[in-house]
Amino acid sequence: MPTRIFSVVYKSLLALVLVSAIGIGVLWFRAWWPGETEMASVQCTPDAPAWKAQSPLKVMSYNVQYMASKNYVFFYDIDVNDPERIAAVEKANKVVASYPEEEDVHWTLDQVAEVIRSEDPDVVLLQEVNGGDDSRTHYIDQVNELIGKLPSDMYACQSESPYWKAEFIFHPNVMGPVNMKLLTLSKYRITRSVRHQLPRMARAFILKPFHFQRALLESHIATDQGQTLALLNTHFDAWGEGTDIMRRQIASTKRVLNRLDKENTPWILGGDLNLLPPDDNRQRSSILAAGTGDYSEIPELGPLYEKYRGIPSLEQLTSGDSSAWYTHFPNDPTVPGPDRTIDYLFYSDQWHLLDAYVRQEDTLHISDHLPVIGVYSFDSPAP
């Protein structure tokens, strides 16, 4: 009898393993494999106008943390094997969560829409926006819901591209489909939009389609000068310590910017670069002392600052008021407020900067990132 029971259990386990392997194989062959360069989706109203080069251009970049709110400490926010961190979570009357409640997603969408309405930027570069087929945020189509909360005539065009997309993720804190996107909203006509695949982090071949496919979304906006402006939206890798992934993603981005420079196309790049600024390791030192992050001693972001102007500027980042330029407020409950700069706007030589700031005061409760805003004028339109 025991032998028969063992045989039945063994066969059942074998069948389960076989079915699971077949399922994973089917998902792998059906997986999303983006090309190195692809046309991205663009939607515009028929009467979408061109940007008038004599007027200022206001651009906002904002990582909205997939509309999950600041009410949680997620499983990737802390070392869950660190008793002190877990104790801090409990002291803050929180738990380590896998995903937000549905009501928090809708609430966060309301808050993000209010920030956009009140800032009224000409172009919005959003990172971590989930599609209607993402299980982690209750299959809410965040693009459509966000746009529905804005005035109907506020943005004439939108372009989007996924950078984490899979029919099923076999992770205990996910166990479902994902679809995370870059989203660009524009008051002016987007003539075309291109998705550039950024270098991928090294993974086992069978796991590659189930991980992030970080990208650069290049959207061209029509002007009344007969040329276009390029607005670039991106979100670099996280957790790249000890690898060269950040250096390679910077190099890949620079190649796109160099091409635009050669074409004499004015551009603005914005996004969550997940890198500290080259500020003589000021931010890195305080973060290491607090035990809330690990960054390279040699700042990988240096090459961008060496060649281009950025928001924040290096002068602002090394000033006595550098905290006004912090853009990240970790969900780690041991961190009392924004403590680092990892979100930026860079811009080409044709632009003159009129104003720049990080909107901190009334956005700390919305996302673990803060909006970065730049206002530009067009110095020398290309012929």
C-alpha positions in Angstrom: 0.0 0.0 0.0 2.7 2.6 0.9 4.4 1.8 -2.4 1.2 2.4 -4.4 0.6 5.7 -2.6 4.2 6.7 -3.3 3.8 5.8 -6.9 0.6 7.9 -7.2 2.2 10.9 -5.5 5.3 10.6 -7.6 3.3 10.5 -10.8 1.1 13.4 -9.7 4.2 15.5 -8.9 5.8 14.5 -12.2 2.6 15.5 -14.1 2.5 18.9 -12.2 6.2 19.6 -13.1 5.5 18.7 -16.7 2.4 20.9 -17.0 4.3 23.8 -15.3 7.2 23.3 -17.7 4.9 23.3 -20.7 3.1 26.4 -19.4 6.4 28.3 -18.9 7.6 27.2 -22.3 4.4 28.5 -24.0 4.7 31.8 -22.1 8.4 32.1 -23.2 7.5 31.6 -26.9 4.6 34.0 -26.6 6.8 36.6 -24.8 7.3 40.2 -25.8 10.7 40.6 -27.5 11.1 44.3 -28.4 13.5 45.2 -31.2 16.4 47.6 -30.8 14.3 50.4 -32.5 10.6 50.4 -33.0 7.9 52.9 -33.9 5.8 53.7 -30.8 2.1 54.4 -30.7 0.9 58.0 -31.1 -2.6 59.3 -30.7 -3.5 62.9 -31.6 -6.7 64.9 -32.0 -7.2 66.0 -35.6 -6.7 69.6 -34.7 -3.5 69.1 -32.7 -1.5 72.4 -33.1 2.2 72.9 -33.7 4.3 74.6 -30.9 5.0 78.3 -31.5 8.7 78.7 -31.2 8.3 82.2 -29.7 6.5 80.9 -26.7 8.0 79.2 -23.6 7.9 75.4 -23.3 7.2 73.9 -19.9 8.2 70.2 -19.4 7.5 68.0 -16.4 9.1 64.6 -15.7 7.4 62.5 -13.0 7.8 58.8 -11.9 4.3 58.0 -10.5 5.3 54.7 -8.9 2.5 52.9 -10.9 -0.1 54.9 -9.0 0.6 52.8 -5.9 0.6 55.7 -3.4 2.9 56.3 -0.4 0.8 54.2 1.9 3.0 51.1 1.6 6.4 49.6 2.0 6.7 47.2 -0.9 8.7 44.0 -0.9 11.5 45.6 -3.0 11.8 48.8 -0.9 13.7 47.2 2.0 15.8 44.2 2.8 13.0 41.9 4.1 15.7 39.8 5.9 16.8 42.7 8.0 15.1 42.5 11.4 15.7 46.2 12.0 14.0 47.2 8.8 11.0 44.9 9.5 10.8 46.4 13.0 10.8 49.9 11.5 7.9 48.9 9.2 5.9 47.6 12.1 6.7 50.8 14.2 5.3 52.8 11.3 2.1 50.8 11.5 2.7 49.4 8.0 3.3 46.0 6.5 5.5 44.8 3.7 3.1 44.7 0.8 3.1 43.0 -2.6 0.8 45.5 -4.3 -1.6 48.4 -3.4 -5.3 48.2 -2.7 -7.5 49.3 -5.6 -8.8 52.3 -3.8 -5.3 53.6 -3.4 -4.6 53.3 -7.1 -7.7 55.4 -7.9 -6.8 57.9 -5.2 -3.2 58.3 -6.6 -4.6 58.8 -10.1 -6.6 61.7 -8.7 -3.6 63.2 -7.0 -1.4 62.9 -10.1 -4.1 64.5 -12.3 -4.3 67.4 -9.8 -0.5 68.0 -10.0 -0.7 68.0 -13.8 -3.7 70.3 -13.9 -2.1 72.8 -11.5 1.3 72.8 -13.1 -0.2 72.9 -16.6 3.0 71.7 -18.4 3.1 71.7 -22.2 4.7 68.2 -22.1 4.5 65.6 -19.4 7.0 62.7 -19.2 5.6 60.0 -17.0 7.4 56.8 -15.9 5.8 53.7 -14.3 2.3 53.9 -15.7 0.5 50.6 -15.7 -1.7 49.3 -18.5 -5.2 47.7 -18.1 -3.6 44.2 -18.3 -1.4 44.7 -15.2 -2.5 42.5 -12.3 -0.5 44.4 -9.7 -2.8 47.5 -10.0 -6.1 45.6 -10.4 -6.2 45.8 -14.2 -6.9 49.5 -14.1 -6.0 51.2 -17.4 -4.0 54.0 -15.9 -3.5 55.9 -19.1 -7.2 56.2 -19.9 -8.2 56.9 -16.4 -5.6 59.6 -15.9 -6.5 61.3 -19.2 -10.1 61.1 -18.2 -9.4 63.1 -15.1 -7.8 65.9 -17.1 -9.7 68.6 -19.1 -10.6 67.1 -22.4 -8.7 69.7 -24.4 -5.6 69.8 -22.2 -3.4 67.4 -24.2 -3.9 66.9 -27.9 -1.4 64.0 -28.2 -0.1 61.1 -26.3 2.6 58.5 -27.0 3.4 55.4 -24.9 5.7 52.4 -24.9 6.0 49.5 -22.5 9.2 48.5 -20.7 8.0 45.6 -18.6 5.4 43.4 -20.3 4.6 39.8 -19.8 1.5 37.6 -19.7 2.6 36.1 -16.4 5.4 36.7 -13.9 6.3 33.8 -11.7 7.3 35.8 -8.7 5.5 35.2 -5.3 4.7 38.9 -5.0 3.3 39.2 -8.5 2.0 35.9 -9.9 0.2 37.6 -12.8 0.5 39.7 -15.9 2.4 43.0 -16.0 2.5 46.0 -18.3 4.5 49.1 -17.2 4.9 52.0 -19.6 6.5 55.3 -20.4 3.8 57.8 -21.2 4.4 61.2 -22.9 1.5 63.8 -23.1 1.8 66.8 -25.3 -0.3 69.9 -26.0 1.3 70.0 -29.4 1.2 67.6 -32.4 3.5 64.6 -32.1 4.7 63.8 -35.6 6.3 60.5 -34.7 7.5 58.5 -31.7 10.3 55.9 -31.6 11.1 53.4 -28.9 14.8 52.7 -28.4 15.7 49.6 -26.5 18.3 50.3 -23.7 21.0 47.7 -22.9 19.6 44.9 -20.8 20.9 43.6 -17.5 22.6 40.2 -17.8 20.1 37.4 -17.2 19.8 33.7 -17.9 18.4 33.4 -21.4 15.2 31.7 -20.4 14.5 34.5 -17.9 15.1 37.5 -20.2 11.6 38.1 -21.5 10.1 38.2 -18.0 12.3 41.0 -16.8 12.4 44.8 -17.5 13.1 45.9 -21.1 14.2 49.4 -20.2 13.7 51.9 -23.0 14.0 55.5 -24.3 10.9 57.0 -25.9 11.8 59.7 -28.4 8.8 61.8 -29.4 9.0 64.5 -32.0 6.8 67.6 -31.7 5.9 69.9 -34.6 6.8 73.6 -34.5 5.7 76.6 -36.5 9.3 76.8 -37.7 8.9 73.7 -40.0 11.2 71.5 -37.8 10.5 69.3 -34.8 11.6 69.1 -31.2 12.6 65.8 -29.6 11.2 65.0 -26.2 12.8 61.9 -24.7 11.3 60.0 -21.8 13.2 57.2 -20.0 13.5 55.1 -16.9 16.9 53.5 -16.3 17.6 50.2 -14.5 17.6 49.9 -10.7 19.6 47.6 -8.6 22.6 47.7 -11.0 25.3 47.9 -8.3 28.4 45.9 -9.2 27.5 45.7 -12.9 28.2 48.0 -15.9 24.5 48.3 -16.8 24.2 51.9 -15.8 27.3 52.9 -17.7 26.0 51.1 -20.8 22.5 52.7 -20.6 24.1 56.2 -20.3 26.3 55.4 -23.4 23.2 54.2 -25.3 21.3 57.4 -24.4 24.3 59.6 -25.4 24.3 58.0 -28.9 20.7 59.1 -29.4 21.5 62.6 -28.1 24.6 62.8 -30.4 22.4 61.9 -33.4 19.9 64.6 -32.6 22.8 67.1 -32.1 24.1 66.2 -35.6 20.7 66.6 -37.0 20.4 70.0 -35.3 17.2 68.9 -33.6 16.6 70.6 -30.2 15.8 68.0 -27.5 14.9 67.7 -23.9 15.5 64.4 -22.0 13.6 63.6 -18.8 13.2 60.6 -16.5 14.1 58.5 -13.6 17.7 57.7 -14.2 18.3 55.9 -10.9 21.7 57.5 -10.6 23.1 60.0 -8.1 24.6 63.2 -9.5 28.4 63.9 -9.6 28.2 66.1 -6.5 31.5 65.0 -4.9 29.7 62.1 -3.4 27.7 64.2 -1.0 24.4 62.4 -1.4 26.1 59.0 -1.6 27.9 59.6 1.7 24.8 60.4 3.6 22.9 57.5 2.0 25.6 55.0 2.8 25.8 56.3 6.4 22.0 55.7 6.8 22.2 52.3 5.2 19.5 53.1 2.7 21.1 52.6 -0.6 24.3 51.5 -2.5 25.7 53.6 -5.3 28.9 53.6 -7.2 31.7 55.8 -5.9 32.4 57.0 -9.4 29.1 58.6 -10.5 28.0 57.0 -13.8 25.9 60.1 -14.6 29.1 62.2 -15.0 29.3 61.9 -18.8 25.9 63.5 -19.2 26.8 66.4 -17.0 30.2 66.8 -18.7 28.5 67.4 -22.1 25.1 68.7 -21.4 23.2 71.0 -19.1 20.8 69.5 -16.6 18.1 70.1 -14.0 19.2 70.2 -11.3 22.5 71.9 -12.2 25.7 70.9 -10.5 25.8 74.3 -8.9 22.4 73.7 -7.3 23.4 70.2 -6.3 26.5 71.4 -4.4 24.9 74.5 -2.9 23.8 74.9 0.7 20.2 74.3 -0.4 20.8 71.1 -2.3 18.0 69.4 -0.5 15.5 71.5 -2.5 16.6 69.4 -5.5 16.0 66.0 -4.0 13.6 64.0 -6.1 13.3 60.7 -4.3 11.5 59.9 -1.0 12.1 56.2 -0.4 9.3 54.1 1.1 11.7 52.8 3.7 10.2 54.0 6.9 13.6 54.9 8.4 13.9 57.7 5.8 12.0 60.7 7.1 11.9 62.7 3.8 13.4 63.1 0.3 17.1 62.2 0.5 18.5 61.9 -3.0 18.3 63.2 -6.6 17.8 60.5 -9.2 15.3 62.2 -11.6 16.5 64.8 -14.1 15.9 66.9 -17.1 18.7 67.4 -19.6 18.5 69.7 -22.6 20.4 70.7 -25.8 22.2 73.9 -26.6 19.4 75.5 -28.5 17.4 76.1 -25.3 17.6 78.9 -22.8 16.4 77.9 -19.3 13.8 80.3 -17.8 12.9 78.4 -14.7 13.5 75.1 -12.9 12.3 73.4 -9.7 11.4 70.2 -8.0 7.8 70.2 -6.7 8.3 68.8 -3.3 6.0 70.4 -0.7 2.6 69.0 -1.7 3.7 65.8 -3.6 5.4 63.9 -0.8 2.3 61.8 -0.2 1.7 60.8 -3.9 4.7 58.8 -5.1 8.2 57.9 -3.9 9.4 60.3 -6.6 8.8 64.0 -7.0 8.1 66.0 -10.2 10.9 67.8 -11.9 9.9 70.9 -13.9 11.8 73.0 -16.5 10.6 76.0 -18.5 12.5 76.8 -21.7 12.7 79.3 -24.4 14.0 78.7 -27.9 17.3 80.6 -28.4 18.2 79.8 -31.9 15.8 77.8 -34.1 17.5 75.6 -36.6 17.2 76.7 -40.3 
